[in-house]
Amino acid sequence: MSDNNNNNNNNASTLNSYINQATGLAQRAMGSVTGNPSTQAEGESTHTQGKAEHAASHETAKMGPVAADPQTGAAAKDDPKRTQGTWDQTVGAAKESLGNLIGNENLRREGQEQNASGKEQEAKGQLQDWGEGAADRAKGALGSVGAAVKGDRTEEEKWRDVHDEGKVDSAIMYRNEKACGRAIQNSGLDRSEVFFTTKIPPGSMGYERTKRAVDSSLREAEVDYFDLILIHAPYGGKDARLGSWRALVEAQAAGKTRSIGVSNYGIHHLDELEEYIKGGEGRGKIDVGQYELHPWLDRSEIVEWLKKRDIVVEAYSPLAHGYRLNEPVLKTLGKKHGKSPAQIMIRWSLQKGFVALPKSVTPARIQENADVFDFELSEEDMQALNTGEYSPTDWDPTVENLMTSGGSSVIRHAGTTKSNVELINSLRANFQAAQQLAAADETETKPTERYKAWTSMQDDALYIPAIDFSQRGLAEERSQYDITVKLFFLPGIPVSRRCAHTRQAIDLVLKELHVDSIDLLIVSFPGILFDAEDDSEEEVSSDDGSEEPDDFDSIIQSWRTLEGLHEKGMISQLGVAEFGSDRLARFLPHTKVKPAVDQINLKDCCVVPKSLILYAKQENIQLLTHNDCNDILPVGTTRELLGPGEKGAGILASAPDADDGIKGDVEPQWVVKYTAVVKDRGVVENKGYFALADVGTCVETSS
């Protein structure tokens, strides 16, 4: 018999062992739930048989998505591509497993027949890892449901952790390695039965840091090895990336991980790594590439690069975080096949040859995610899902950092926290810290002075938080950072005052960070919302009815002020927010310094119109996305922040005739948000807000 046949038989044996273990565990759980000792005993027997088969099948060291040398454990990914025979075996085995688990005899028999047919074509290809994942998905789904029926919350959470499409996917950045490790230990499963992945974070890039990160992760998870370690993102520069890879190759050789790979690497990063490996300096092989992949982000060039080299492609966020589940094409195909939009998306991933990693904590949805092997999307269906869009719903490190991208039009997605919430929490945290410092002072001070530790008063202007430039700025040289500032012009403020406001805000940030310039200033004009449906801009009112949209002349006048700061060398690049292609086309002829960036709030739609993408590329303008609220600091919110009560700082008097604070009303003038990112590590070192409010009829009193 050929080597390929031997490999396929052993791989089929591995899959059968998982199926028997899954079936046994399910029978054992059902027997426990229903109080049927014979079912429970039968499950125990089947599970034991599966474990024995599993041990035997591992003689060929089939480690997850790659083959490995049984003596060294080193990856030896030279498997032939999947063929119809292996497809039939995988689908058949999954159907048989699911049929057993849910008691569907017809599905079980159909799976047996399809599996048998596939075995006849074994020599044509190797069984892929996602087939094993199907059995684990079914096992995890039923285990979670069974635990929920019994009301055992701990058991339910354990099964949810063990699930994850046949894998446990952790990362240092997720801070879940310890929880995943304990879930495996408490699950009753052998360590070899769970495929455990972790990732090296941007802050641990470089040879020495990555070595320490691997050892730290093993200790944190309390395991002897990982099945797969990925480099989380290509941050840190070339030397750091290649150093991290060298550390992973050494970890693999030492048995600390069975497989190694990369996540979020762009084509240029992949080419760089391949050249390093082939050039004799580096070693190892890329076993896995993990990316956000779905019909609205198919990354065809990257996927083609990986598949040509027989690298397994893992798809995280294959459901696009749920943002696309109401798309008409998904509903149409769902109706055609009797499936949900989520099942259509997962099926798309499988037929693309990806190892899909959908996530859910809802038992019914976990079961639904596993029920995707009883139908197939036609070529016409797949073509309908070929949207051609580039719409990430997560970060996208495949592109270069903002300031070094060469100006190509790139769309990125910022964090998911709305900035008004982030702003308020940030300001309140500053207030609480000031309170604690004042309380620790042995010298008793007046209440009003203590409250003033959170703000600074200059004439009738109230700065929030307090201005204090005594702290050290950035830890490294200025050249090591990308500093981005976003200035929010607030509604109802005369354009004539924006010149002073802009200079105030920029000066504060420069002094706070102890630098003399910033790399990018993005300005947000009040009253403009981007409408992704038709690439036009809506003009809206604020929450308290005070906001009127900026007219075009006021935008041009404000831009002149920004251009002046650029000419003085205080700002390297300028940017705008919420400009569609029409507004950009009207705006650009009036500028001396063209915006380098256009930042768009996609809200819930996550779609950037092609007209804007094409126009931005034509004008060499970079596109970014954000989740900042248009009316970031309404008057009512400012009053609540500064006023009395549990949510307030107690800076404003509780009543017009009270002597417990500053008398008078407040009117917010501007908000500035700043971020300093370490270039070679992609790590945010310093981030914060300043806001300024005018205090009318100001009479300061004290108790």
N, C-alpha and C positions, 0 to 999 in steps of 0.2 A: 504494500500500500504506500502511496506517495506521502511525502512529508505534509503536504497540504491536507490530505485526508486525515492523517493523524492529528494534525492541529485542530481540524474542524470537529473530529469526534470528541477530542478533549474539551473543546469549547462548548459543544452541545452538552457534554456531561456536566460542565460547570453550570450551565443554565438549568439543566434538569435538577441539579442539587439545590439551586435557589428556589425553584418551583416547589420541590418537595418540602423544603424548610418553610417556605411561605404557606403552603397548604397545611402543613402540620401545625404551625403557629396559629393559623386561622381556626383550624378544627379545635385546637386546645382552648382558644379563647371562647369559641362558640359553646364548647362543652361546659366551660366555667360559667358563662352567662346563663345558659339554659338549664344548668344543673344536671347535664347528661354525662355520667362518668365514662360510658363507653366511647362517646365522641371525643371526650377529653383524652382518654387513653390512646385512641386511634391517632389523634393528632400528635401526641407525644412520640408515638412510634414512627410516624411519617417524618416528623422533624428530625429525629435521631438518624433515620436513614439518609435524609438529605445532608446532614452534617458529615456523615461518612463519605457520601458521594463527593461532597465539596472538597474534603481533604484529599481524596484520590485525584480529583480533577486538577488540583493545584500542583500536581507533579510537573505540569508544563508551565506553571507560574503565569497563568493568565491574570494580569493585574489590571482590572478595570478596562479602560479603553485602549490599552497597549499590551503587546506581548512582552514577556521579560525572560531573560536567561535564568533558568532554575538554579544555577550555581551561584551567579553573582547578583542576581536581582536587577541587573542593568536593563534598561529599556532596549528592546530589539524590534522596533516597529517596522517590519518589512512585510506586513500582511497584504495580500491582494485586495483589490477593491470589492465592496459588497456586490453580490450578484443576486439574480432572482432566487437562486436556491437558498442563500442565506437569509434573504428577505422572508421567504416562506417559512423557514424554520423559526425565525424570530417572531413573526406575527402569529404563527401557529402555536408556538409555545406560550406566548402571552395570552392568546385566546383560551388555550387549555387551562392555564393557570387561573385566569379570571372566571372561567366556567366553573372550575372546582370551588373557587372562593365564594361565588355568589349562588352556587347551586343550579346553574343553567346547563343542563345536559346537552342541549343542541349546540351551544357555544363551545362546550368542552370537546364534543366529537368533531366539530368543524376544525377546531384547533389541532386535534390529533391528526386529522387527515392532511391538513396543510403542512404540518410539521413533518409528517412522513414524506410528503412530496418534496419538501425542501431538502431532506436528508439525501435523496437520490441525486441531488445536484451539488453535494457538499464540495466536490473538487473544484467547483467554479468560484468559490469565495469563502471568506471567513465570517463567522458569526460576529456581529458587532455588539459593543458593550451596552448599547441602549436596550437590547433585548433583555439583558440582565436587569437593567433599570426598570423595565416594565414589570418584572416579577416583584422587584422591591417596592415599586409604586403600589402595586396591588396589596402587598403585605402591609405597607405602612398605612394605606387607606383603611383597610379592614381593621387593623389594630387600633387606629384612632377612633373609628366608629364604635368598635366593641368596647373600648375604654369609656367612651362617652355614654354608651348605654348603661354601663355599670356605675357611672357617676364617679369614676376614678380620674380626677383631674391630672394628677401626677403621671399616671400611666398614659393618659391622652397626650400630654405634652411630650412624653418620651417618644411616642410613636410619631408625633409630628416632626420631631427632630430627626428620627431615623429615616423618615420618608424623605422628601426632597429629590424626587425622581431617581431613586436608587443611589443617592449620594448624600453625604453630609458636607455641606459647603460652608466653610467658615473663613474668617480672615481676621488678622490683627486689627484692622480698621473697624470691623463689625463688633469687636469685643465679645465674641461669642464662642471662642475656642474652648474655654473652660466648660461652658454649658453643653457644648456639643460632645466634648470628651466624656463628661459625666453621664450624658444621655446614652452614649454607647455602652458605658460600663454598667449602667442600671437596666439596660434593655434585655439582658439575658442572652444576647447574641455574641458569638465569637467576634473578636476584632476583625478577623479576615472577612467577615460577612458584610461589613460596612465599608463603603468607599469614601474615605475622609480626605477632603481637600482643604487646604489653607492657602493664604496669599501673603506675599511680602509687600508691606505698605510703602508708599513714597518716602516716608521718613526713615526707612531702613535700607535705602538703596546704597549700593557700593559693597565691595567684597567683604570687609570686616563687619559692617553693620548687618548684612544679610546673614552671615554666619551666626552672629549673635541672635538674630531674629528667629532663625530656624530652631536653634537650641531652646530659646525662650518659649516658642510655640509648643514644642514637644513637652516641656515642663508644664506649661499652662493647661494643655489638653490632657496631660497625664497619659500619654500614649508613647509607644516605642518608635513608631514610624507614621508617616502620612502616606496615603496612596498617591497624592498629587500635591505639588506645591507650584503655585503660579506667581509670577511677578505681576503685581496688581495693576501697575500702570507704568508707562515708559518715561517717568520723570527722573530728573537728576542729572541729565547729560549723558553723553556717550560712555565716558569712562565708568560712571556709576552703573549704567545698565549692563555693560559687559562684565564688570566686577561682580554684580549680583548674579549674573548667569554662571560665572565660574564657581561661585559659592554654592549654587544649586547643583551643579554637576558633581561637585565634591560631596555634597550631602547625599546625592543619589548613590554614589559609589560607596559611601559609608553605611548605606542601608537606612538612612533617616527618612528617605522618601522613595517610593517606587517609580514615580513618573514626575516629570518637570515640564513646565510650559510657561506661556505668557498670556496676559490679559490686556486688552485695550491697546495693543501695539498697532501702529500704522504700517503701511507698506515700507516706508523708509526705515522704520525701526526693525522690521522683519529682515529687510535686505542687509541692514547693518549687522544683525546678529548672525545671519547665515554666512556672511562674508567672514566674520570672526571665527565661526565654527570651522569653515572650510579652509581658512588661511593657516591652520596649524597651531595658532595661538590658543584657540578655544577648543573645547570638546563638547560631547553630549549631543542630544537630539531633541528638537522641540516635539514633545508628544501631544500637547494640547494647546489650542488657542481659544480663549474665551472672550466673547463679545456680546454686547446688546444686539440682538437680531430679531427681526419680525418683518412683516410685509412692508412696513413703512421705514425700514432701515435694514436693507438686505446686504449691504457691504459687499457687493458682488466681486469687487477687485480683491479684497482681502480674503474672502472665502475661496476664490479661485486660486490664489497664491497658496493657501493652506492645503487645499485638496490636491493640488499638483504634487505636493510633497508628502501625501498620506498622513497629514496631521489632523487629528480629531478636532472637530469644531464644536464647541459648547456654546449654547445660546442662553445667556441670562436675560431676564425681563422679556421672555418670548410673548408675553401678553401686553407688552407696552404699558405696564402699570395700570392696565384697565382703561387707559384713555381712549382706546380705539374700539372698544367693544360695541359701540353703537353705530359703527360704520355700516352704510347700506350694503356694501359688498359682503360683509360678514353675515349680515342678517339674511341676505339672499342665499348664500351658500349654506348657511345653517338650516334654512327651511328646505333646501334641496336635499340635504343629507340627513335631516332630522337630528341635527347637532347644535350645540350652543356656539356663539361666536368664539369663546375661549377654546373650545375643542377644534374649531376650524383653524385657529392660529397655531395650536400645538401640532396639529396634523401637517400644516404647512412646513413647520420646522423639521418634522420627522422626514417628510418627503424630500426636503432639501439636504437630508443627510446629517442634520445637526443633532447633538445630544441636548434636548430641550430641558431647561431648568425652571419650570414654573413654580411659584411658591404660593401657598395658601395655608391658613390655620383653620379653615372651615372644613370639617370632615366631608360634607356633601360635595364641596368643590374639589377636594383632593380626589375623591372617587371619580368625579366628572373628568378631571384632568387625565386620569388613567384610562378612561373609556374612549380611546381614540384608535383602536386597532381593528374595528369592525367596519371601516369604510375607507375609501381612498378618493382623494381629490383628482379629478381628471386634468389633462393638459390644459383644457379650456379654463378650468377652475384656477389652476396655478397661474395661468396668464392673467386672469382677472385680479389676482393678488399681487401681480408685478406692478406696483404703484410707481416705482421710479423716484419715490420721495426720499429725502434725507431728513428724518424727523426723530432725533434721539429723544428719549424721555428721561435719560439719565445723563451723567457726565460723559464726555467723549474725549479721552486722552489720546485717541488715535491721531488727532491733529496736534500741531505744535502749540506751545504756549502762546498766548495772545500777542506778546510783544516780539516774538521771533518767528511768526508764521509766514512772513514774506508778503502779507497783505492779501492772500487768497480769501475768497468769501467762505467763511466757515460758520456754521450754526451750532451753538452749544446751548446746553441747558444748565441753568444755575441750580442752587439748592431749592428745596421745596417749601421752605418756611417763608411765609409772607413777611416782608420787611417791616410792616407796621407792627406786627407782633414781636418780631426780633428787636426792633427799635425800642418798643416799650419795655420789654424784658431787660434789654441792655441798660436803659436809663434807670430802671428800678434797682437793678443789681448795683449800679454805682451809688445810688441813694442808700441802699442797705449797708454797703461797705463803709460809707461815710458815717452813718449812724453808729456802726460798731466801733470805728476809730474814735469818735467823739465820746462814746460811753466808756471806752478804755482810758480816756484821759483823766488823770487823777484830779486835775483842776476843774472844778465845776464851772460850766459856762452857761450863758443864758440860752434858753431853748431856741430863740430865733437865730442866734449865731451858730448853734449846732446844726440847724436845718440848712443854713447858708453854706455849710461845708459841702453840700451837694451841688450848689450853683454858684455862679459868679455874677455880680451886678456891676455894670458899667453904665453910668447915667440911668437911662430907663431900659437898657438892654439886659436881659437875663440869659446868661449862657448856661446850657444844660449839657453835660454835667459840669462841675466846677473846673475852671481852667487851672491846671497844675502841670507846669513844664519841668518840674524838678526830677521827674522820673527819667530813667534811661530810655532812649528811643529804641532803635533797632540793634540787634545783637551783633550783626556783621556789617561789612562795608556796604555803602549805599549801592554799589554796582551789583550786589548779589540779589537785589530785590526788584520785583515788578510792583509798583505802587499804583493802584487804581482808586480814583475818587469819583463818587457820584453825587452831584449837587441837585437837590430838589428845590426848584423855585415854587413857592407856595402861592395859592390863589389869593386874589385881592390885594396883592402887593404891587405898588406902582413900578413900572419898568425903570423909571429913573433911579430907583433905589437899588437895583440889581447890581450895578457896578460895585457899590460899596459892599453889598452882601457877598458877592463872589470873592472879592479880595479878603473879606473877613473869614470866610469859610476856608479858603485855601491857606491863608496864613495860620489858622488854627491847626490844620492837619500837618503843615510843614514843621511847626514848633512841637507838636505832639510827637512826631516821629523823629525829630532832630535831623531833618534833611532840608535841602534847598530846592528840590524840584520833585514833581510827580510824573509818572509815565503816561497816564491817561486820565483825562477828566471827561466824564459823561454828564451831560446836563439834561434834566427832565423838566419840560415846560408844563405848567398846569393845564388841566382840562383836555388833554389829548389822550385818547385810547386807540390802540391799534385794532383794526377789525380784519382778522385773517380771512374772513369769508370773501371779501371783494377787494382786499388790498387798499382800503381807504381808511381814513382816520375818523373815528367818532369824536364828537365834542360833547362832554358831559359836565354835569354839575356835581359838586362835592356832597358829602353826607349831610352837611348843614346848610346846603343851598348857596354857599358863598362863592363857589368856584365858577369862573367864567373862562372859556378857552382863550388861549393867547391868540391874538391876531398875527398875521404874517409879519407885519412891520415890527411888532414888539419882539418877535423871535430874532429878526435880523439885528435889531439894536442890541439885544442881549448877547448875540454871537460876537459882535464887535468887541465887547469887553473881554470875552474869552480869547479872541485872537490877540488882543493886547498882551495878555499874560503869556501866551505862547511865544510872542515875539521877544519877551523879556527872558525867555528860557525857563520859566517856572513850570511850564507844562509841555511835555513832548508831543502828545497827541490829544486831539479833541474828539468827542463823540456826542451823538444825539440819542434820544430814546423815542420810540413809538412813531418813527417816520416811515410811512409807506412809500412806494415808488413814486406816486404822484407828488407828495410833499417834498421828497428828496429832489425830484426833477425841478421843482419850482425854487427850491432853496439853494442848490449848489451854485447857480450862476451869480448869486449875491455874496459868495464867500471868498475870502482871501486864503483862508486855511480850511481846506475841505475836511469834513469829518472822516476820521479813519474807522469809526465804529458806528453802527446803528443797533441799538438794543431794543428788542421787541418783547412785550409781555404776551405770551401765547395763551394765558389763562388755562382753560381746560381742553382746548382744541389741539394744541401741539402741532399746528400746521403752519408752515411758512410758505406763502404763495410763490409759485415759480416766477411770476413777474418781478417780485422783489429780489429773489435769488439772482436772476439774470441781470437785473439792473445793478445790484450791488457788485457783482463780479465785473461788470462793465466799468464801473466807477472805482473799482479797487477798494470797496468798503466792506469791512468785516461785519458779519451779522452775529449777534449774541442774543440769547434769550434770558429772561429774568422773571421773577415773581413779585417784584415790588408793587405795592398798592399805589394807585395813581395819587390818591389823597393820603399821603403818608402820615401826616400829623394834623388832623382836624383840630379846630379850636376847642371843641368839646373834650377831646382826648387830652389836650394840653392842660385844660382846667382840672381835669380829673387827676392827672399826674402830679400837678403842683398843689392841688387843694388838700383839704383835710380828709380824714377818714382812713380806712384800712388801705385803700388803693393809692392814696395820695402821699406826697412828701411833706405836707404840712407847711409849705412855704407861703401859700396864700392864707390870708385870714379866713377863719371859718364863717365870719359874718361881717357885714359892713362896719359894725361898731365894735367888733372884737379886737383884742390886742394880742392875738396869738400868731400873727404872721404879717405878711406884706398886704396892704390894702390896695385894691385896684384889680382890673381885669387884665388878662394876658392875650396877646395875639401872636401866634407863631409866624416867624418871618422866613426861615429857611431851615433845611435839614441837610447835613452832609454825611455821607457814609464813606469810610476809607478801609482799604484792605492792602496789606503788605504781604506778598507771597515770595518765599525764598525760591529763586529760579531753579537751582540745581536739584531741589527736592520736591517742588510743587506743594510745599507746606505753607499754610497761612500762619504767619508768626504774629501779626498784629492786625486787629480788626475792631472797628468801633464806630460810634456816631457822635456828632455834635448837633445841637439844635439851638436856635436863638429865638427868643420871644420878646416882644415889646410889652412893657408893663404900663398901662394907662392909669392916670391919676394915682401915681405911686406915692404912698405914704408908709414908710417903714416904721414899724413899732416893735416893741419888745415887752416881754412880761416882767 
